[in-house]
Amino acid sequence: MAQVVEILQYRLRAGSGERFHHIMQQYSVPLHQASGLVVLDHGISLHDPDSYYLLRLFDGMAEMEQVLQHFYQSQAWLKGPRAEIVGLIEESHRVVLPYQSGHYR
């Protein structure tokens, strides 16, 4: 089974990068981890304080879709940080790449 890494890039509302990062660190990433998701990295982009990235690792495409569906339908997400996180995002992009031995192919 080939692992995959999902890269999410967010363009945030002007001036909200620090708030978004706080929510990610305090609520979203711990919720991801408690749900069994592997967060490789997350943070504010070096080029823009209102751009953000999130990298997650999965054991293949099918597992990724199943785990994410379960996560995003959970009450912990829906009643937790979802509304505030979504409210700060202007635009998002998703890329999924093969992952092997700690690097992308």
N, C-alpha and C positions, 0 to 999 in steps of 0.2 A: 504494500500500500504506500503510495507516494505522498509525502507530506506536502502541504501547501501553506503559503503565507499570504494573508490578506492584508493589503495596505489600504487604509482609509485616509483620505485627505479632506479636510474641512476648511472652507472659507467662512470665517465667523463674522458676526455683526461687529461693526467698527467699535473698537475699544473693549471688547469682551474676552480677549485672549486669556488674561490672567484669571478671570472668573471661571471660564471654561476649564482651564487647567486645574483650578482648585476643585471643581466638581468631579473631574476625572480622577484626580488623586484620592480624594476623600470618599467618593461614593461609587463611581462607575467601575473603575479598575478593581477595587475590592469586591464588588458585586460580580464582575466577570470571573475573578479568581475563585470566589465561593461557589460559583456555578460550574467550575471545572474548565473554563476557557483559559487558554494560555496567551497572555499578553506579553509579546516580546519587547515592545517599547511604545512609548507615547510621549507627546510633548509639543511644545510650541516650536514652529519652524524657525530656523535661524534667519530666514529672509524676510519674515513678516510676523509681527506679534499677534496678528489676528488670523494666522494660518496654523492649522494643527494637524497632527498625524497620529494614527493608531495602527500598530502592527500586531496581528494575531496569528497564531500557528494552529493548524488543524491536521488531523491524520487523513487527509484526502478531501475531495470535493463533496462526496456524499455525506461524510461526517460533518463537514463544515455547515452544510445547509440544514441538517437535522439539529445540530447543537444551537445554531443561531436562531432557528425557528422556535425552539424551546425557550431559549434565553429571552427573546424579544416578546414572547407571549406570557412570560412569568409575571406574577403579581409583584414580585420584588422589583422588577424593572418598571412595570407600568405604574406602580404607586410610588416608586422611588425617584431616581434622577431623570427619568425619561423626558418629562415635560420641559424642565429647565434646559437640558442639553439640546433637545430639538429646537427650542425657542431661540437658541444662540447661533444655530447653524444657518448660514445663508445658502451655502452650496456644498455638496459633497461628491467625491469621486471614489470609486472602488476599483482596485486592481488585485487579481489573484495570480500568484506566481508559484512555480514548482520550488520546493525547498529541500536542500540536501546538505547534511553535515555542517550546519551553521551558516550556510550562504545560499543565495538565490541563484538559480541556473538561468 
